[in-house]
């Protein structure tokens, strides 16, 4: 099944509003950009600078489980894009391929125009990555970890000192940076990893379930930082299961299911296809319902 085509048994007359109907109504161009009914779609395609580009990317585990299946996706600069899907849909695998942690079996990945396979170090310098598990370098002290991250990305001494101080104050970690990360709570570990991924001021910020474990104040701060970065023309691409946050925060969403892209566009465009003023949660459940 090619991108934009339908599953077996799809109702091509469009008599229902489930996954098959939605899939039928979308051409491959709609999957990856904007609704063809949008008069600005061609203009936007020209104007947008693509920061993340995946072209027919696939990944199979153990030669049997196809986690990502010929995924084609673009993420523009200056936007917050939510990456949504059920458990096991291929979200984390996709994020790890974009960051170079996993190698794709097939397809091309570009970050800010840089081919990841051909120039991996250059591409990775463009990225700040937050994994789904913040349990990293637990034997290091918080400050040691942040200095290590600054060294890896060659952040000048004056800048790193100022940025560490600023973010530590914002996330209220200043008094614990001298302690080992293993002594931190889950939320504190998440905060120090967030800071580490911001020290080099990346053009692309990729986050895998970043709100998990954060207290309400830190969660609000993180969402504010996400918006600030987008307003600065930088790209934010993050996975989440918190659909109400995605609905309020994201400029657009990309929905993946069983390794295939179902939709990539704004929530307003999604509602236009459903012909109803429904919540993102309801539309998401309809799209990913195989029954």
C-alpha positions as CSV (number, residue, x, y, z in Angstrom):
1,X,0.0,0.0,0.0
2,X,1.5,3.3,-1.1
3,X,1.3,6.5,1.0
4,X,-2.2,7.9,0.6
5,X,-3.7,4.7,-0.6
6,X,-6.3,2.8,1.3
7,X,-6.4,-0.4,3.4
8,X,-8.2,-3.5,2.0
9,X,-11.9,-3.1,2.2
10,X,-11.9,0.7,2.1
11,X,-15.3,2.3,1.4
12,X,-14.4,4.4,-1.6
13,X,-17.9,5.9,-1.8
14,X,-17.1,7.7,1.5
15,X,-20.1,6.7,3.4
16,X,-18.4,6.5,6.7
17,X,-16.0,8.8,8.7
18,X,-13.6,6.2,9.9
19,X,-10.0,5.6,8.9
20,X,-10.8,4.3,5.4
21,X,-13.0,7.3,4.5
22,X,-10.3,9.7,5.7
23,X,-7.6,7.9,3.9
24,X,-9.5,7.8,0.6
25,X,-10.2,11.5,0.7
26,X,-6.5,12.4,1.0
27,X,-4.1,12.3,-1.9
28,X,-0.4,11.9,-1.2
29,X,0.1,15.6,-1.6
30,X,-2.5,16.3,1.1
31,X,-0.9,13.8,3.4
32,X,2.3,15.8,3.4
33,X,1.3,19.4,3.0
34,X,-2.1,21.2,3.1
35,X,-5.7,20.6,1.9
36,X,-5.9,21.1,-1.8
37,X,-9.0,23.2,-1.2
38,X,-6.7,25.7,0.6
39,X,-5.9,28.5,-2.0
40,X,-2.6,29.2,-0.2
41,X,-1.4,25.6,-0.4
42,X,0.9,26.1,-3.4
43,X,2.2,29.4,-2.0
44,X,2.9,27.8,1.3
45,X,4.8,24.9,-0.3
46,X,7.1,27.4,-2.0
47,X,7.6,29.6,1.0
48,X,8.1,27.0,3.7
49,X,11.7,26.1,4.5
50,X,11.7,22.3,5.2
51,X,13.8,21.5,8.3
52,X,13.0,17.8,8.6
53,X,12.4,15.7,5.5
54,X,11.8,11.9,5.4
55,X,11.4,10.3,2.0
56,X,10.0,6.7,1.8
57,X,11.8,5.8,5.1
58,X,11.3,2.2,6.5
59,X,12.6,0.3,9.5
60,X,12.0,-3.3,10.3
61,X,13.0,-5.1,13.5
62,X,14.2,-8.7,13.5
63,X,13.4,-9.0,9.9
64,X,9.7,-9.3,10.7
65,X,8.2,-6.3,12.5
66,X,7.9,-3.3,10.2
67,X,7.9,-0.4,12.6
68,X,8.0,2.3,9.9
69,X,6.7,1.6,6.5
70,X,7.8,3.9,3.6
71,X,7.1,7.1,5.6
72,X,7.3,10.4,3.7
73,X,7.0,13.4,5.9
74,X,8.1,17.1,5.9
75,X,8.3,19.4,8.9
76,X,8.8,23.2,8.2
77,X,10.7,25.8,10.1
78,X,9.1,28.0,12.6
79,X,6.3,25.6,13.6
80,X,5.5,23.2,16.5
81,X,4.5,19.9,15.0
82,X,2.9,17.2,17.1
83,X,3.7,13.6,16.2
84,X,0.7,11.4,17.2
85,X,-0.1,7.8,17.1
86,X,-1.2,4.8,19.2
87,X,1.4,2.8,21.2
88,X,3.6,0.9,18.8
89,X,2.7,3.1,15.8
90,X,6.3,3.9,15.0
91,X,6.7,7.3,16.7
92,X,9.9,6.6,18.8
93,X,11.5,4.6,16.0
94,X,10.9,7.6,13.6
95,X,12.4,10.1,16.0
96,X,15.4,7.9,16.7
97,X,16.0,7.6,12.9
98,X,15.8,11.4,12.4
99,X,18.4,11.8,15.2
100,X,20.7,9.1,13.9
101,X,20.3,6.8,16.9
102,X,18.8,4.2,14.6
103,X,19.7,3.6,10.9
104,X,16.9,3.4,8.4
105,X,16.6,0.3,6.3
106,X,15.5,2.3,3.3
107,X,14.8,5.9,2.4
108,X,16.4,9.3,2.9
109,X,16.4,11.6,5.9
110,X,17.4,15.3,5.7
111,X,17.8,17.8,8.5
112,X,17.9,21.4,7.4
113,X,18.8,20.2,4.0
114,X,21.6,18.0,5.2
115,X,21.5,14.3,4.3
116,X,21.8,12.3,7.5
117,X,23.4,9.3,5.9
118,X,26.0,11.3,4.0
119,X,26.9,14.0,6.6
120,X,25.8,12.6,9.9
121,X,27.8,14.9,12.2
122,X,26.7,18.0,10.4
123,X,23.0,16.9,10.5
124,X,23.2,16.0,14.2
125,X,24.6,19.4,15.1
126,X,21.3,20.9,13.9
127,X,19.3,18.8,16.5
128,X,18.6,18.9,20.1
129,X,17.0,15.6,21.3
130,X,15.0,14.6,24.3
131,X,14.5,10.8,24.7
132,X,11.5,9.2,26.1
133,X,13.6,8.0,29.1
134,X,15.7,10.6,30.9
135,X,17.8,8.1,32.8
136,X,21.1,9.1,31.2
137,X,24.6,9.4,32.7
138,X,23.2,8.8,36.2
139,X,26.7,8.8,37.8
140,X,27.4,12.3,36.6
141,X,26.5,15.4,38.6
142,X,23.9,17.6,36.9
143,X,26.5,20.3,36.2
144,X,29.0,17.7,34.9
145,X,26.3,16.4,32.5
146,X,25.5,19.9,31.2
147,X,29.2,20.7,30.7
148,X,29.6,17.5,28.8
149,X,26.7,18.3,26.5
150,X,28.2,21.8,26.0
151,X,31.6,20.2,25.1
152,X,29.9,17.8,22.6
153,X,28.3,20.7,20.7
154,X,31.3,23.1,21.2
155,X,29.4,25.8,23.0
156,X,31.7,28.7,24.0
157,X,32.5,29.0,27.7
158,X,30.7,32.3,28.2
159,X,27.6,31.2,26.4
160,X,27.4,27.8,28.2
161,X,27.8,29.4,31.6
162,X,25.0,31.9,30.9
163,X,22.6,29.4,29.4
164,X,23.1,26.9,32.2
165,X,22.5,29.6,34.8
166,X,19.4,30.9,33.0
167,X,17.8,27.5,32.4
168,X,18.7,26.2,35.8
169,X,16.9,29.2,37.3
170,X,13.9,28.7,35.1
171,X,13.5,25.0,35.9
172,X,14.5,25.5,39.6
173,X,17.5,23.2,39.4
174,X,20.2,25.6,40.6
175,X,20.5,24.1,44.0
176,X,20.8,20.4,42.9
177,X,23.3,20.7,39.9
178,X,26.1,19.7,42.3
179,X,24.3,16.4,43.0
180,X,24.5,13.2,41.0
181,X,21.7,12.7,38.5
182,X,20.9,9.3,40.1
183,X,19.7,11.2,43.2
184,X,17.2,13.2,41.1
185,X,13.5,12.4,40.7
186,X,12.1,11.5,37.3
187,X,10.9,15.0,36.8
188,X,14.3,16.5,37.7
189,X,16.1,14.2,35.4
190,X,13.7,15.3,32.6
191,X,14.5,18.9,33.3
192,X,18.3,18.4,33.2
193,X,18.0,16.5,29.9
194,X,15.9,19.4,28.5
195,X,18.5,21.9,29.5
196,X,21.3,19.8,28.0
197,X,19.5,19.7,24.6
198,X,19.1,23.5,24.6
199,X,22.6,24.6,25.3
200,X,23.7,24.7,21.7
201,X,20.5,26.5,20.6
202,X,19.6,23.9,18.0
203,X,17.6,24.7,14.9
204,X,15.6,21.5,15.3
205,X,14.3,20.4,18.7
206,X,13.0,16.8,18.8
207,X,11.2,15.6,21.9
208,X,9.8,12.2,22.7
209,X,7.0,12.5,25.3
210,X,8.6,15.5,26.9
211,X,5.8,16.3,29.4
212,X,6.0,13.0,31.1
213,X,7.0,13.4,34.8
214,X,7.0,17.2,34.8
215,X,5.1,19.1,37.5
216,X,2.5,21.6,36.3
217,X,4.8,24.6,36.6
218,X,7.6,23.0,34.6
219,X,5.1,21.7,32.1
220,X,3.8,25.2,31.5
221,X,7.4,26.5,31.3
222,X,8.3,23.9,28.7
223,X,5.3,24.7,26.6
224,X,6.3,28.4,26.7
225,X,9.8,27.5,25.6
226,X,8.4,25.4,22.7
227,X,6.4,28.3,21.5
228,X,9.3,30.8,21.9
229,X,11.5,28.6,19.8
230,X,8.9,28.4,17.0
231,X,8.5,32.1,17.1
232,X,12.3,32.4,16.6
233,X,11.9,30.4,13.4
234,X,13.2,27.2,14.8
235,X,11.5,23.8,14.5
236,X,9.8,21.8,17.3
237,X,8.8,18.2,16.5
238,X,7.5,16.2,19.5
239,X,5.6,13.1,20.2
240,X,2.8,13.0,22.7
241,X,-0.2,11.1,23.9
242,X,-1.7,14.2,25.5
243,X,-4.0,15.2,22.7
244,X,-5.5,18.2,24.4
245,X,-2.0,19.7,24.7
246,X,-1.3,18.9,21.0
247,X,-4.6,20.5,20.0
248,X,-3.8,23.8,21.9
249,X,-0.1,24.0,21.2
250,X,0.7,22.6,17.8
251,X,0.6,24.5,14.5
252,X,0.0,21.1,12.8
253,X,0.0,17.5,13.6
254,X,1.3,14.3,11.9
255,X,-0.5,11.1,12.7
256,X,1.1,7.7,12.2
257,X,-0.5,4.3,12.6
258,X,1.1,0.9,12.0
259,X,4.2,2.7,10.6
260,X,2.2,4.6,7.9
261,X,1.4,8.3,7.8
262,X,-2.3,9.0,8.0
263,X,-2.3,12.8,8.1
264,X,0.1,15.8,8.2
265,X,-1.5,19.2,8.4
266,X,-3.4,21.6,10.6
267,X,-6.2,20.6,12.9
268,X,-8.5,23.0,11.0
269,X,-7.7,21.1,7.8
270,X,-8.5,17.8,9.6
271,X,-11.9,19.2,10.7
272,X,-12.6,20.3,7.2
273,X,-12.2,16.7,6.0
274,X,-14.4,15.5,8.8
275,X,-17.0,18.2,8.1
276,X,-17.5,18.7,11.8
277,X,-16.1,20.8,14.6
278,X,-14.8,17.8,16.5
279,X,-12.0,17.6,19.0
280,X,-8.6,16.3,18.0
281,X,-9.1,13.4,20.3
282,X,-12.3,12.2,18.6
283,X,-10.8,12.6,15.1
284,X,-7.7,10.8,16.1
285,X,-9.7,7.9,17.5
286,X,-11.7,7.7,14.3
287,X,-8.6,7.7,12.1
288,X,-6.8,5.0,14.1
289,X,-9.8,2.7,14.6
290,X,-9.3,-0.4,12.5
291,X,-12.7,-1.8,13.3
